[in-house]
Amino acid sequence: MTGILISKFLRENGIKQRWLAEQLGISETRMSLMLTSKAPIDAEFLFKICDVFGVSSETFRNETGEAKGGYLD
């Protein structure tokens, strides 16, 4: 779920996933897997994404307002 919310954020702000992958030092393939919830996003990585965008982790909470377990997807 978190990956989908991040993907939506990218679309709404005109940001390419390639750019985000470069900022985070990961492959575009890995970024794509994370954004489609096929690879987990742990809390530490979520905070890195938030740092890149300058937003709070609350931005990427699911619609119930909570993150689940050790992974946020």
Phi, psi and omega in degrees: 000318181299319179301320180294320178294322177294317178301317178298317178300317179300311180301312183296335182252008177066032182256134179275142179297331177300316179298315180297317178301317179297317180297327183267353179073032178236166179287156177295328177298313179298318179299316180299317179298320180293319183288339178258013178060028176264351174225140183289154173242111179276170185300319181299317180291323177300318180295327176295318178298316179298321178298318179300318182273345183069037180235166177280154176297340177301334179302328186248023174285152178287176187296343176272356177083016181226155172259151186253131172053206180285339177247153186258012178258000000 
